[in-house]
Amino acid sequence: MMKGVSVGVGLLGLLLACVTTAPTNKNRDWDIYSFHINSTVTSRYATTIITSRVANWIDQSQEIEFHVKIPKNAFISKFKMTIEGQTYDGVVKQKEEAQQQYTQAVSRGQSAGIVSSVGRTLEEFKTSVTVAALSKVTFELTYEEMLKRRLGKYELLIHARPMQPVADFKIDVYFNERPGINFLEITGGLSTKALANAITKTHAFSEAWVHFYPSKEQQSQCDSCGEQGLNGDLVIAYDVHRNTSKGDLQESEGYFVHHFAPSDLPRIPKNVVFIIDRSGSMHGRKMEQTREALLKILGDLAEDDHFGLITFDSSVSTWRKELLPANQENLEAAKSFARHIRDRGATDINAAVLEGTAMLNRHPQEGSVSLLILLTDGDPTTGETNLEKIHKNVKEAIGKKFPLYCLGFGMDVNFDFLEKMALENSGVGRRIYTDSDAALQLQGFYEEVATPLLTDVQMIYLGGANLTQTNFNQYYNGSEIVVAGQITDNNIEMFTAEVIAISKSNRVMYSDTLPMEEPIEARSNSHIQRLWAYLTVKQLLDKEVQLSGKAKEKVKKEALDLCLKYGFVTPLTSMVVTKPQGEDSQVAHKPKEGEKPTRSSQVLFGSRVQFTVPQTRVHSAPAMPAPDHYDHPVVLSARLTPAGLSPKQGLRGNAKTRGLERRVIPTRHGLMFDADYDVGHAIQSFPDFVLVSESYDPPQTRSIKTTMRTTTTTVSPLLRFLLPAEGQALPLCYDIPASLSLRLLMDPNNELSMNGQLGQSASAGYQKIVIHYKSDQHIEFDTTGITFNDGQNATYFYWSLEINHETDNVSLFLRDREMDVTIASTRVIIMFYKRNGIKFLWPVLRQRTTGDNITGIMARPPVAYEEVQGTTMKLKIQDKEVDVSRDSAVDLSARSAPTVACWLLPLQSALQGELADFTVTQL
């Protein structure tokens, strides 16, 4: 039998390895005996090759996985595996051509779509291959990227985590920059004292070399290293000499690249309007970080700048109606305003951006530049909500007069919408990740646009063709404008580059020609040609986002043709990873920003799965009380059974055929399983039955007895639920049995569900609430504390604490025994109470995403009813007359627990009228 092993290797970006079933002891049955990263950076264009050699030391075949993470801005261009002298190359194809292969892989439950987003700057590539006994495999991956200049430097990030010490471990980076290298710095976790002598740096005028050769012993000695070897990063930052304002113009085999980054210019005063989302979803840490960043940004404004502040939710508020100079008095007043921004309401992005545009248009400042900066974490939910109409409104209002920068806070924001709005208005979209350094991310973005030096920049190339973007709204200090293209007929003598722009006080013009000496490199497919192709594809993909119809298809085809010619894996193409005969190939797709990892097609059993009886209607039955010899009963609906059998016959037969007869008790309500029986296996064994409930006895009273006793039935106490009524003074109420497990919220669009276990008493609420998010994250609340499992680690909190805890996807804010949870665009409050000696929980929905398929008790909108004339005890609800009685209920969501009057509905009427969705579900 083949033994499955996953061997991880690292690379440029964040290189993460994964070992799924490999042993952790030193006597491995596989070994990474060589691991090299080789990166060449020429004219700010980096080509990186990762080579990993793995040996299978045992006398049986193993499946070995190659697993690396690469920069999101990079394009994979080559991949190959060499096994026993035979090389298998990946082939880049049009995405549609690879789709059939992809679909087939998914249908077989394989890991397809093997490039996926994993974080801020990284995406993941992985594949696997079967390696014969006592054989070796070599993996080699190549990717390419243009380094972007930010805040006066380029950065190359190399993170290595091969998951074991490697005997032959090398990282080599070579820089070749014709203008000369001004400075080169190495930082990061792998540049610590323990590894200092493993790093060597050589710096000539135009060339530099960085080598990192740690010994096998050293790979276990750095601060973040251990038995699994290196786990850290090298950050190599550098810049080039800029002796003139013309920039750097280079050519090779009929292609040119022009890097333009003048710095000897006066700064231009700016007019900036900050548009800040204060809707309810910004609650907690997001709002705190926004205030923190805004205070720092205001402090960095120059005195000749003018600024405005706009906050918005369902309404738009301006701090001042006009732009004000950034003097000390105005800045202090603005900071005071920023400190008191509070979250509330819905999200009217359209009105907010239009107000910001109007503010800039009303107060033009001669000799200055204007820009809008929008920060939001949600979709438009009020006012104008049609995304295309918002794009049109904003584009018409701005009219190409100034750029709009859209910052999307968190992973649940509609980033495509924001990015398109920014690109249509000469700006960029940037995601702000909800980590502890979110405030620094905001400040860092502002610093990039804080110092305008030129406006209306036009790059003109006489004798040039097939040019990348040549017109730029603004140029900021510390950044760089890059233009590439072809030289017509390769006529270098007739080629001239000109730049025309507006500086602070006048119009400026630069002119340059190509150097006549022999080019540094003159080889087919040189770095300059590939840089041109890379930049052209990037810009065509941005343009495609903004277009529609035939124009969109034309741009898409241009980009696709270049991707296929140069072998780039982009959103338009896929790489078919070929393998030895007899093994299934895989398809590597490049994900969009914010896209989640693609998972194998598989069936999961447990709390996230719903089961229904085919072509039958199942009536949920109340949970049976647990007999004292079972501490963990699970009831499956047995009103209808397969094959026309009676409930007991059908269930007993199914149980016996699956070898479960000693663990299953059929009852007239369903099945009961004993305490040590796995629920997931029960459901898997009985796919034709619907899970009704799952109940738990207190841990201190649990016992398992082997003797069988007769099951007795008792009547469960009832818990009264309030249901808001639309436009009426009295709410509706209804009773349901206590101890049930209820579906509180189900949002399939965001893979979010919330279920609750009611308490035993009629005067209590929930004893347990569980929120599931995606496939691997859940938050469990009970009356002792909260457990948050992010898929890898579990964190426990006591109700008495005050905490802020955030990941990319989930925000938890605990104070005064209320846990505020924000997931996707959903925000719920879980409140912990103690009344009459009983501890319980109660959930309140503060904000949720819109959608027709969102279900659950908490998702129900207010119900409209009218009193039937001539009677005192009938209501008309959804065109049906319902008998009711006047009664009272306790509002469990209120701390003071006030009693309110209500119309009491019969439970059956509530169900038939779909007034309450308390479909019983497993926690």
Secondary structure, 3 states (H helix, E strand, C coil): CCEECCCCCCEECCCCCCCCCCCCCCCCCEEEEEEEEEEEEECCEEEEEEEEEEEECCCCCEEEEEEEEEECCCEEEEEEEEECCEEEECEEEEHHHHHHHHHHHHHCCCCCCCEEECCCCEEEEEEEEEECCCCEEEEEEEEEEECCCECCEEEEEEEECCCCCCCEEEEEEEEECCCCEEEEEEECHHHCHHHHHHEEEEECCCEEEEEECCCCCHHHCCCCCECCECCEEEEEEEEECCCCCCCEEEEECCEEEEEECCCCCCCCCEEEEEEEECCHHHCCHHHHHHHHHHHHHHHHCCCCCEEEEEEECCCEEECCCCCEECCHHHHHHHHHHHHCCCCCCCCCHHHHHHHHHHHHHHCCCCCCEEEEEEEECCCCCCCCCCHHHHHHHHHHHHCCCCCEEEEEECCCCCHHHHHHHHHCCCCCEEEECCCCCHHHHHHHHHHHHCCEEEEEEEEEEECEECCCCCEEEEEECCCCEEEEEEEHHHCHHHCEEEEEEECCCCEEEEEEECCCCCCCCCCCCCHHHHHHHHHHHHHHHHHHHHCCHHHHHHHHHHHHHHHHHHCCCCCCEEEEECCCCCCCCEEEECCCCCCCCCCCCCCCCCCCCCCCCCCCCCCCCCCCCCCCCCCCCEEECCCCCHHHCCHHHHHHHHHHHCCCCCCEEECCCCEEECCCCCHHHHHHHCCCCCEEEECCCCHHHCCCCCCCCCCCCCCCCEEEEEECECCCCCCEEEEEECCCEEEEEEEHHHCEEEEEEECCCCCCCEEEEEEEECCCEEEEEECCEEEEECCCCEEEEECCCCEEEECCCEEEEEECCEEEEEECCEEEEEEEEEECCEEEEEEEEEECCCCCCCECHHHCCCECEEECCCCCCEEEECCEEEECEEEEEECCCCCCCCEEEEEEECHHHHHHCCCCCCCECCC
